[in-house]
Amino acid sequence: MSGHILFSYFILGITLAAPIGPVNSARIDKGIKNGFWHAWSVGVGSMLADGLFMLFVYLGFVHFIEIPVVQIFLWLFGGFVLIYSGVEGMVKAGALSLSGYRQKESLAKSFGIGFLMSITSPLSILFWIGIYGSVLAKTATTTGTTDLLIYSSMIFLGLTCWDVFVAMLATSFRRFLNERSLKTISIVSGLSLLGFGGYFGYQGLMALLAPFLK
């Protein structure tokens, strides 16, 4: 086991977490409005879901996710969670103020948002099956199963470092805030979540109606 290989798996973890998506959007939004710990809590919730996905793939439970009914449920429920979060953020944007945004929501709510967004995201599920599943297969073939836990831990360490980085970055933006920019950020974040939610919902409806459209 070489340091170079361990570092490559660490970078893989960062690469898995870095793409712009609903969770990163929520991290930035919560960090700008409420500070480091709220952004970090969103990431911790997301990482818990990622850890469960890694466990499911590791234990071979991926076949359950391949069931059409399960896939349809994930698309539709994931879309609902994102659309609800987006609408809620946009509705509350008009009432935001620099004095009011410091009245923070609970860390538990931020954690729950991150967890729900990740655990109900079909894209995350497919991503973990495709990427992590192939990593497991390659590692088991080349080094055996004894090193799987260590390599998986390096991936998770990469996810953790990205979470801390985004939380720190979002928090640093707070010093440049005024009320107009605060409301703009909330609206843009809400629109982003609506876009992802609409896509998920559309895919779910197409999968649900597919037998009738043939």
Salt bridges, closest charged atoms under 4 A:
ASP29 OD2 - LYS33 NZ 3.09
GLU66 OE1 - HIS63 ND1 3.46
GLU88 OE2 - LYS92 NZ 3.36
GLU88 OE2 - LYS109 NZ 3.33
GLU105 OE2 - LYS30 NZ 2.79
GLU105 OE1 - LYS109 NZ 3.93
ASP163 OD1 - ARG27 NE 3.42
